[in-house]
């Protein structure tokens, strides 16, 4: 038992000496893609490599994604794989309903996407995070594929 405690203390000291926060939550919004907030959680393996999950909206459609982030000092490069769930097609919808659904989803309804962003992230000693990023995503589904550029601003907290 003493060995386990000593090992845990050593690992804790190494993590504290690394100068980075292991967990982080961020809230981001952007143009034109994420008009409503997106909440994300990140786990840091070390000061440069993070993985995360995010859930939010694309225009007014929900979206979910997995992220991998590489930090180069304050510069972040993020790659994501995600999807935008489709609407239930239980109802017989008319032409106007289909058109309205297409406009609201930005053409991403029931799409899988790959995205890449680059940006600046400032993390204060107390854990406050500010980030600004730009990039784009390639959305593809059965009927259509498109590239959509976007810009994000976000705030968060690391602990």
C-alpha positions as CSV (number, residue, x, y, z in Angstrom):
1,X,0.0,0.0,0.0
2,X,2.9,2.4,0.8
3,X,4.3,1.8,-2.7
4,X,1.0,2.7,-4.3
5,X,0.8,5.9,-2.3
6,X,4.4,6.8,-3.2
7,X,3.7,6.1,-6.9
8,X,0.5,8.2,-6.9
9,X,2.4,11.1,-5.1
10,X,5.2,10.9,-7.7
11,X,2.7,11.0,-10.6
12,X,0.8,13.9,-9.0
13,X,4.0,15.8,-8.6
14,X,5.0,15.1,-12.3
15,X,1.6,16.3,-13.5
16,X,1.7,19.4,-11.4
17,X,5.3,20.2,-12.6
18,X,4.2,19.8,-16.2
19,X,2.6,23.3,-16.1
20,X,-0.6,22.3,-17.8
21,X,-4.2,21.7,-16.9
22,X,-5.3,18.1,-17.4
23,X,-9.1,18.9,-18.0
24,X,-10.8,21.8,-19.7
25,X,-14.3,22.8,-20.6
26,X,-14.9,25.5,-23.3
27,X,-17.9,27.2,-24.7
28,X,-17.5,28.5,-28.3
29,X,-19.6,30.3,-30.8
30,X,-18.8,31.3,-34.4
31,X,-19.8,32.4,-37.9
32,X,-21.3,31.0,-40.1
33,X,-21.4,27.5,-38.7
34,X,-21.9,27.5,-35.0
35,X,-24.5,30.2,-34.4
36,X,-25.5,28.8,-31.0
37,X,-23.0,27.7,-28.4
38,X,-21.0,24.5,-28.5
39,X,-19.8,22.9,-25.3
40,X,-16.6,20.9,-25.4
41,X,-14.5,18.9,-22.9
42,X,-10.8,18.2,-23.4
43,X,-8.5,15.8,-21.7
44,X,-4.7,16.6,-22.0
45,X,-2.2,13.8,-22.2
46,X,0.6,16.3,-21.9
47,X,1.1,20.0,-22.6
48,X,0.9,19.5,-26.3
49,X,-1.7,16.7,-27.0
50,X,-5.4,16.8,-26.1
51,X,-8.4,14.8,-27.1
52,X,-12.0,16.0,-26.6
53,X,-15.6,15.6,-27.3
54,X,-18.0,18.4,-28.3
55,X,-21.7,18.9,-28.7
56,X,-23.4,22.0,-30.1
57,X,-25.3,23.3,-33.0
58,X,-24.6,23.9,-36.7
59,X,-26.9,26.7,-37.6
60,X,-30.0,25.3,-35.7
61,X,-29.0,21.6,-36.1
62,X,-27.3,19.7,-33.3
63,X,-23.8,18.4,-34.0
64,X,-21.4,16.1,-32.2
65,X,-17.7,15.6,-32.7
66,X,-14.5,14.0,-31.5
67,X,-11.4,16.3,-31.4
68,X,-7.7,15.9,-31.4
69,X,-5.7,19.1,-30.6
70,X,-2.0,19.7,-30.9
71,X,-0.7,22.8,-29.0
72,X,2.4,24.6,-30.2
73,X,2.9,27.1,-27.4
74,X,-0.3,29.2,-27.7
75,X,-1.1,28.1,-31.2
76,X,-3.6,25.2,-31.5
77,X,-4.3,22.9,-34.5
78,X,-7.4,20.9,-34.2
79,X,-8.8,18.0,-36.3
80,X,-12.3,16.7,-35.8
81,X,-14.6,14.0,-36.9
82,X,-18.3,14.4,-36.3
83,X,-21.8,14.1,-37.5
84,X,-25.1,16.1,-37.7
85,X,-28.1,13.8,-36.9
86,X,-30.9,13.8,-39.4
87,X,-34.5,14.7,-38.8
88,X,-37.1,12.0,-38.3
89,X,-38.9,11.4,-41.6
90,X,-42.0,10.0,-40.0
91,X,-44.3,12.8,-41.3
92,X,-45.1,13.4,-44.9
93,X,-43.5,16.7,-45.5
94,X,-44.3,19.0,-48.4
95,X,-42.0,21.0,-50.6
96,X,-41.9,24.0,-48.2
97,X,-41.1,21.8,-45.2
98,X,-38.1,20.3,-47.2
99,X,-36.9,23.7,-48.3
100,X,-37.2,25.1,-44.7
101,X,-35.4,22.1,-43.3
102,X,-32.6,22.5,-45.9
103,X,-32.1,26.2,-45.1
104,X,-32.1,25.7,-41.3
105,X,-29.6,22.8,-41.5
106,X,-27.3,24.7,-43.8
107,X,-27.4,21.6,-46.0
108,X,-25.8,19.5,-43.4
109,X,-28.8,17.4,-42.3
110,X,-27.7,13.8,-41.6
111,X,-24.1,14.5,-42.6
112,X,-20.8,13.3,-41.4
113,X,-17.9,15.8,-41.4
114,X,-14.2,16.2,-41.1
115,X,-12.9,19.6,-39.9
116,X,-9.6,21.3,-39.3
117,X,-9.0,24.6,-37.5
118,X,-6.0,26.6,-36.4
119,X,-6.0,29.4,-33.9
120,X,-4.7,31.1,-30.8
121,X,-5.4,29.9,-27.2
122,X,-4.5,31.8,-24.1
123,X,-4.6,29.9,-20.8
124,X,-4.1,32.0,-17.7
125,X,-2.4,30.6,-14.6
126,X,-5.8,30.5,-12.8
127,X,-7.3,28.2,-15.5
128,X,-9.2,30.8,-17.6
129,X,-9.1,30.0,-21.3
130,X,-9.7,32.3,-24.3
131,X,-9.5,30.9,-27.8
132,X,-10.0,32.2,-31.3
133,X,-9.9,29.8,-34.3
134,X,-10.7,29.6,-37.9
135,X,-10.9,26.7,-40.4
136,X,-13.5,24.7,-42.1
137,X,-15.3,21.4,-42.4
138,X,-16.1,19.1,-45.2
139,X,-19.7,17.8,-44.8
140,X,-20.8,14.8,-46.8
141,X,-24.0,12.7,-46.8
142,X,-25.9,10.6,-49.3
143,X,-27.1,13.4,-51.5
144,X,-24.6,16.2,-51.2
145,X,-21.1,17.2,-50.1
146,X,-19.8,20.6,-49.3
147,X,-17.0,22.6,-47.7
148,X,-18.1,25.2,-45.1
149,X,-15.6,27.6,-43.6
150,X,-16.1,28.9,-40.1
151,X,-14.7,31.1,-37.4
152,X,-14.9,30.5,-33.6
153,X,-14.5,32.5,-30.4
154,X,-14.5,30.6,-27.1
155,X,-14.0,30.9,-23.4
156,X,-13.4,28.1,-20.9
157,X,-11.8,26.9,-17.8
158,X,-9.0,24.4,-17.3
159,X,-8.4,22.4,-14.1
